[in-house]
Amino acid sequence: MRPFLPILAVLALVPGAAHATDLVVFEDGRGIRVKAFNVAEGSALLTLEDGSQLGVPSRSIMTIERAVDPEDPQPVEAAHAPAETQALAADLAAQESWRRAAGRHAE
């Protein structure tokens, strides 16, 4: 029996409407571009770029690769101030005592 966890994890994280054209990759390595999909009761209904629909067993899907939408804003990561970074590093170093207690189980 094949593990279904990766498929379920991907499908759970991905909403039913696809962005732009997402790539659905099947277990044999082939892929197809879709503009929308819906997964229910062990089957997936894929809406292709031309609007036609294709039904496939959901267990045949290995992953769905999300397309990057150029209109989505780029995430901006706030840079930490040097003092804030040093305080964070000191706090993390102070919390390292659990590693000694855990011994070989720490990693």
Backbone as numpy.savetxt, mean C-alpha at the origin, in Angstrom:
# Nx Ny Nz CAx CAy CAz Cx Cy Cz
-2.17 -24.00 -0.20 -3.02 -22.83 -0.20 -2.13 -21.59 -0.20
-2.45 -20.66 -1.08 -1.65 -19.44 -1.18 -2.04 -18.47 -0.09
-1.06 -17.71 0.38 -1.41 -16.72 1.41 -2.23 -15.59 0.79
-3.32 -15.24 1.43 -4.19 -14.18 0.93 -3.94 -12.85 1.62
-3.06 -12.84 2.62 -2.82 -11.63 3.38 -2.34 -10.47 2.51
-1.35 -10.66 1.61 -0.91 -9.51 0.81 -2.03 -8.96 -0.07
-2.84 -9.83 -0.64 -3.93 -9.37 -1.49 -4.94 -8.60 -0.67
-5.32 -9.16 0.47 -6.31 -8.49 1.31 -5.78 -7.17 1.83
-4.50 -7.11 2.17 -3.92 -5.87 2.66 -3.97 -4.79 1.60
-3.62 -5.15 0.38 -3.64 -4.17 -0.71 -5.06 -3.72 -0.99
-5.98 -4.66 -1.06 -7.35 -4.31 -1.38 -8.01 -3.53 -0.26
-7.60 -3.77 0.97 -8.18 -3.03 2.09 -7.69 -1.59 2.11
-6.48 -1.36 1.65 -5.91 -0.02 1.66 -6.34 0.81 0.46
-6.83 0.14 -0.57 -7.15 0.81 -1.81 -8.66 1.00 -1.92
-9.12 2.22 -2.04 -10.55 2.41 -2.19 -11.04 1.91 -3.55
-12.33 1.80 -3.71 -12.91 1.23 -4.92 -12.65 2.04 -6.18
-12.54 3.34 -6.08 -12.29 4.14 -7.26 -10.79 4.28 -7.47
-10.35 3.99 -8.66 -8.93 4.06 -8.97 -8.57 5.49 -9.37
-7.33 5.88 -9.13 -6.83 7.17 -9.57 -6.24 7.00 -10.95
-6.50 7.98 -11.81 -5.93 7.98 -13.16 -6.06 6.58 -13.74
-4.97 5.92 -14.01 -5.01 4.53 -14.46 -4.09 3.72 -13.56
-4.69 2.91 -12.72 -3.93 2.05 -11.82 -3.59 0.76 -12.56
-2.55 0.08 -12.10 -2.11 -1.15 -12.71 -2.49 -2.32 -11.82
-3.31 -3.22 -12.34 -3.67 -4.44 -11.63 -2.73 -5.53 -12.12
-1.96 -6.13 -11.20 -0.99 -7.16 -11.55 -1.55 -8.51 -11.10
-1.60 -9.45 -12.04 -2.15 -10.77 -11.77 -1.05 -11.73 -11.34
-1.45 -12.89 -10.82 -0.52 -13.86 -10.27 0.47 -14.38 -11.31
0.14 -14.33 -12.59 1.06 -14.80 -13.63 2.02 -13.71 -14.09
1.93 -12.52 -13.49 2.85 -11.43 -13.80 2.30 -10.44 -14.81
1.23 -10.78 -15.49 0.65 -9.84 -16.45 -0.09 -8.74 -15.70
-0.24 -7.61 -16.36 -0.93 -6.49 -15.74 -1.89 -5.84 -16.71
-2.83 -5.10 -16.16 -3.80 -4.37 -16.97 -4.09 -3.05 -16.29
-4.22 -1.99 -17.09 -4.54 -0.67 -16.57 -6.05 -0.55 -16.39
-6.45 -0.02 -15.24 -7.87 0.18 -14.95 -8.09 1.59 -14.45
-9.31 2.09 -14.66 -9.62 3.41 -14.09 -10.49 3.29 -12.85
-11.05 2.08 -12.59 -11.82 1.84 -11.38 -11.90 0.35 -11.14
-12.19 -0.04 -9.88 -12.36 -1.44 -9.56 -13.23 -1.56 -8.32
-13.87 -2.72 -8.20 -14.70 -3.01 -7.05 -14.49 -4.47 -6.69
-14.20 -4.76 -5.44 -13.96 -6.12 -4.99 -15.07 -6.51 -4.02
-15.74 -7.64 -4.31 -16.80 -8.11 -3.44 -17.01 -9.60 -3.65
-17.18 -10.32 -2.55 -17.52 -11.75 -2.57 -16.59 -12.59 -3.45
-15.31 -12.35 -3.34 -14.33 -13.19 -4.02 -14.11 -12.87 -5.49
-14.70 -11.80 -5.98 -14.46 -11.42 -7.36 -14.19 -9.92 -7.44
-13.51 -9.53 -8.49 -13.18 -8.13 -8.70 -13.76 -7.69 -10.04
-14.43 -6.57 -10.04 -14.96 -5.99 -11.26 -14.05 -4.82 -11.63
-13.34 -4.97 -12.73 -12.37 -3.97 -13.18 -13.01 -3.13 -14.28
-12.92 -1.82 -14.16 -13.38 -0.92 -15.22 -12.14 -0.47 -15.99
-12.09 -0.84 -17.25 -10.92 -0.54 -18.08 -10.94 0.91 -18.53
-9.84 1.35 -19.12 -9.70 2.75 -19.53 -10.76 3.17 -20.53
-11.22 2.24 -21.38 -12.22 2.57 -22.39 -13.65 2.49 -21.85
-13.81 2.16 -20.56 -15.12 2.10 -19.94 -15.71 0.70 -19.88
-15.14 -0.25 -20.61 -15.64 -1.62 -20.55 -15.27 -2.23 -19.20
-15.97 -3.30 -18.82 -15.74 -3.92 -17.53 -15.32 -5.37 -17.70
-14.52 -5.84 -16.75 -14.00 -7.19 -16.77 -14.09 -7.76 -15.35
-14.69 -8.92 -15.22 -14.78 -9.58 -13.92 -13.74 -10.68 -13.81
-13.00 -10.70 -12.69 -11.97 -11.71 -12.46 -12.06 -12.19 -11.01
-11.60 -13.42 -10.73 -11.53 -13.85 -9.33 -10.52 -12.97 -8.58
-10.88 -12.50 -7.39 -9.98 -11.62 -6.66 -8.70 -12.33 -6.25
-8.74 -13.64 -6.11 -7.51 -14.35 -5.73 -6.48 -14.37 -6.85
-6.87 -14.03 -8.08 -5.91 -13.98 -9.18 -5.13 -12.67 -9.19
-5.56 -11.69 -8.38 -4.87 -10.39 -8.32 -3.79 -10.46 -7.25
-2.56 -10.16 -7.66 -1.44 -10.15 -6.71 -1.31 -8.78 -6.03
-1.47 -7.71 -6.81 -1.32 -6.37 -6.25 -2.00 -5.36 -7.17
-2.27 -4.19 -6.62 -2.77 -3.07 -7.40 -1.82 -1.91 -7.15
-1.15 -1.48 -8.21 -0.18 -0.39 -8.09 -0.90 0.91 -8.42
-0.89 1.81 -7.45 -1.58 3.07 -7.62 -0.81 3.99 -8.54
-1.53 4.64 -9.44 -0.92 5.63 -10.32 -0.76 6.92 -9.54
0.25 7.68 -9.87 0.48 8.96 -9.22 -0.32 10.01 -10.00
-1.20 10.68 -9.30 -2.01 11.72 -9.92 -1.23 13.03 -9.85
-0.90 13.62 -11.00 -0.09 14.84 -10.98 -0.80 16.02 -10.30
-2.11 15.93 -10.14 -2.85 17.02 -9.49 -2.86 16.89 -7.98
-2.45 15.75 -7.44 -2.35 15.59 -6.00 -1.19 16.44 -5.49
-1.39 17.17 -4.40 -0.28 17.97 -3.88 0.82 17.07 -3.34
2.04 17.49 -3.54 3.19 16.75 -3.04 3.27 16.92 -1.53
3.49 15.83 -0.79 3.61 15.99 0.66 4.85 16.80 1.02
4.68 17.65 1.98 5.79 18.49 2.44 6.13 18.05 3.85
7.36 17.61 4.03 7.80 17.20 5.35 8.43 18.38 6.06
7.97 18.60 7.26 8.53 19.70 8.04 9.92 19.31 8.53
10.87 20.18 8.30 12.23 19.93 8.78 12.27 20.20 10.28
12.93 19.31 10.99 13.06 19.49 12.43 14.20 20.46 12.72
13.98 21.30 13.69 15.03 22.21 14.13 16.13 21.39 14.78
17.38 21.82 14.69 18.49 21.06 15.28 18.28 20.75 16.77
17.76 21.70 17.53 17.54 21.46 18.96 16.46 20.39 19.15
15.44 20.44 18.33 14.36 19.45 18.42 14.89 18.06 18.03
15.74 18.01 17.04 16.32 16.73 16.61 17.21 16.15 17.71
18.01 16.99 18.34 18.88 16.53 19.41 18.06 16.03 20.60
16.98 16.72 20.92 16.12 16.29 22.03 15.46 14.95 21.72
15.05 14.77 20.49 14.45 13.51 20.07 15.47 12.37 20.14
16.69 12.63 19.69 17.74 11.61 19.75 18.06 11.24 21.20
18.11 12.22 22.08 18.41 11.95 23.50 17.28 11.14 24.12
16.03 11.43 23.76 14.89 10.70 24.29 14.93 9.25 23.81
15.24 9.06 22.56 15.33 7.70 22.02 16.46 6.91 22.68
17.60 7.56 22.90 18.72 6.88 23.55 18.37 6.51 24.99
17.59 7.35 25.66 17.20 7.05 27.04 16.24 5.87 27.10
15.54 5.62 26.04 14.56 4.52 25.99 15.20 3.19 25.58
16.51 3.15 25.37 17.19 1.96 24.90 17.42 0.90 25.97
17.06 1.16 27.21 17.30 0.18 28.27 16.51 -1.10 28.05
15.42 -1.03 27.33 14.63 -2.23 27.06 15.41 -3.24 26.24
16.35 -2.76 25.40 17.16 -3.68 24.57 18.01 -4.60 25.45
18.60 -4.04 26.51 19.42 -4.88 27.42 18.54 -5.91 28.11
17.36 -5.52 28.53 16.47 -6.43 29.21 15.97 -7.52 28.26
15.76 -7.17 27.00 15.23 -8.15 26.03 16.32 -9.09 25.52
17.58 -8.66 25.62 18.68 -9.52 25.18 18.58 -9.85 23.70
18.71 -11.13 23.37 18.73 -11.52 21.96 17.37 -11.36 21.28
16.33 -11.12 22.07 14.99 -10.96 21.48 14.70 -9.53 21.05
15.65 -8.63 21.25 15.44 -7.21 20.95 15.38 -6.94 19.46
16.03 -7.72 18.66 16.02 -7.47 17.23 14.93 -8.26 16.65
